[in-house]
Each structure stands twice: as structure tokens, then as C-alpha cells.
């Protein structure tokens, strides 16, 4: 028996959850990454300005606390360092044209 499941996530968090079996991020890491993606206005996903916005949304007093999450996300392969800062890995590049299908 073949099943085809179409997944059309409506939020960045839901999109990231689809790949979390591969990445093995904690719920908090997923939340932080989703906020970094949703609030980034620069090429550098983890810019100082973006850290301030994300820290504020998470009620974290010191945005530098997020450096712990940046390291974890990098170590787990969710983001990668580039010459311009950090960006999501190819696996997590979101394209609204793409529908995720899982065949089982």
C-alpha cells in the first residue's frame, strides 16, 4: 500500500517541524530559528539587530544569550556561517512554490 501525504505548512515554525526528524532541534531551538527567519531583514540571519528583535519576542533581557542558540543551530546543521554572517542551510530554504510530499 502506498500513501502520499502533502504538507503545506502555513508558518515558518510548522515548516521547520517537518525537517526536525533530521535536525533533532529542541522545541526552543525551533522557536528561536523560526523567529530568526521570520524577523531577519538582512542577509545575516543572526545579525545584532535580529538578535535584539528575537530576544525581545522571547522576553530575553540580553540578546547575546542567543549566541548559545546560534552555536547549537550551527552545530546541528540548521544554519551555516557565510562571509556575510549566518544563513539557513539549503534544506531549510523556504519557497512558497514548494509543497512537501512524503511517500510512505
DAFENPE-V501667 format. One record per residue. PHI is phi in whole degrees, 0 to 359 (NA if undefined). PSI is psi as a letter, one per 20 degrees, with the letter a starting at -180 (NA if undefined). Layout:
PHI PSI
PHI PSI
This chain:
NA p
248 p
239 q
238 p
243 p
260 p
242 p
237 n
295 p
262 i
236 r
297 h
301 g
297 g
300 g
294 h
299 h
301 h
265 j
290 i
297 h
276 g
279 h
57 l
275 q
286 r
301 h
292 g
297 g
300 g
297 g
297 g
297 g
300 g
293 g
302 g
294 g
293 h
253 j
284 p
245 j
231 r
294 h
276 o
302 h
251 k
295 r
301 g
297 g
293 h
299 g
297 g
295 g
295 g
301 g
298 g
294 h
265 j
58 l
259 p
293 g
249 o
301 h
294 i
301 h
292 i
301 h
298 g
290 h
300 g
296 g
299 g
296 h
291 g
297 h
271 i
85 j
277 h
230 r
223 q
280 p
233 r
294 h
261 j
128 c
243 q
217 r
290 q
289 r
306 h
304 h
260 j
291 p
268 p
227 p
295 i
281 i
270 p
249 p
277 p
243 p
240 p
258 p
227 NA
